[in-house]
Amino acid sequence: MIYFTLSLLLIFALLAIFLKDNLLSILSLAAVSALLAIVFFQLQAPVAGVFELSVGAGLITVLAVLTISFIQTKHEKAQSGALLWALVGLAAVSILFFLFQLFSPGAFSPTLAESGWNDVGLVLWNARAFDLFPQVLIVLAAILGILALLRKKEPVPVVTASVMGTDLKSVPITDVPIADEKDGEEPHWGAAVPGGEEP
Amino acid sequence: MNINLLPFVFALFGLGLFCLLTRRSLVKLLIGLELLGKATTLAIIWAGVVQKTPATTQSIALLVISIEAVVVAVYLALVYAFHRHNQSLDTDDMRRLKG
């Protein structure tokens, strides 16, 4: 049964990669998360399953769908050269798999060990309590980073004063008439650079 | 019945790697990252099954899943900010690092 769930998971992962519509890809990814949660339940890991279902299939999907609806870009451009990279990726993963099987030949299990909610809670709050505080800091740092990324620019204040009879409201600051008082000439149009010399 | 999930772990990891290497859309890169994270979480849970320490590995998996969500949130904010400036999701348009 677990092999059937994992096969379905791989099919949805393939769909998530190859579908052209971004929204359908994200929904396929949500299906992958839900199937992974089922696999965790089948492996007697219910806490990880619930967390994967709520965070992976819930929160991340909502965030991604919201972003796609904001940016309104549903399709991606056509790609080229995928076959070469597919072969490179396949070779890399095959080498990794071979090395893993070589160095850990007993990586299969005849039985599944059971664990309840209390066991995981005890481990989290006793043995791994120190990990939780850096995790909270990471979440806070991420929130600050998102706020910094999404902040809007301050609007430029409109100048309403007038210089030498010229209304500056609709004139850029570089086109202000500058009077040359030394020579007593008529004011001419030039660059008003603070501290700079006239051309 | 012996169970071995390692082929599935590596297949999922390979799909994520393939997606990261071949796709240029920022949304597809997010999917590739997610697949890599899910393969890692499955490997951690499977290690707990093999080593008979399911509670410890589940707590590690919880940490991995929550950090994965943080990474996705920051990544989506970056995607939104990039799209606001360039009106594009193509990584080929990310040539200019100057702000």
Interface residues (C-beta under 8 A of the other chain):
Chain A: I2 Y3 L6 L9 L10 A13 L14 A16 I17 N22 S25 I26 L29 V32 S33 L36 V39 F40 L43 Q44 A45 V47 A48 F51 E52 V55 G56 L59 I60 L63 A64 T67 I68 F70 I71 T73 E76 K77 Q79 G81 A82 W85 A86 V88 G89 L90 A92 V93 L96 F97 F100 Q101 G106 A107 F108 S109 P110 L112 A113 E114 S115 D119 V120 L122 V123 L124 A127 R128 D131 Q135 I138 V139 A142 G145 I146 L149 L150
Chain B: M1 N2 I3 N4 L5 L6 P7 F8 F10 A11 L12 F13 G14 L15 L17 F18 C19 L21 T22 R23 R24 S25 V27 K28 L30 I31 G32 E34 L35 K38 T41 L42 I45 W46 G48 V49 V50 K52 T53 P54 A55 T56 T57 Q58 S59 I60 A61 L62 L63 I65 S66 I67 E68 A69 V70 V72 A73 V74 L76 A77 L78 V79 Y80 A81 H83 S88 L89 D90
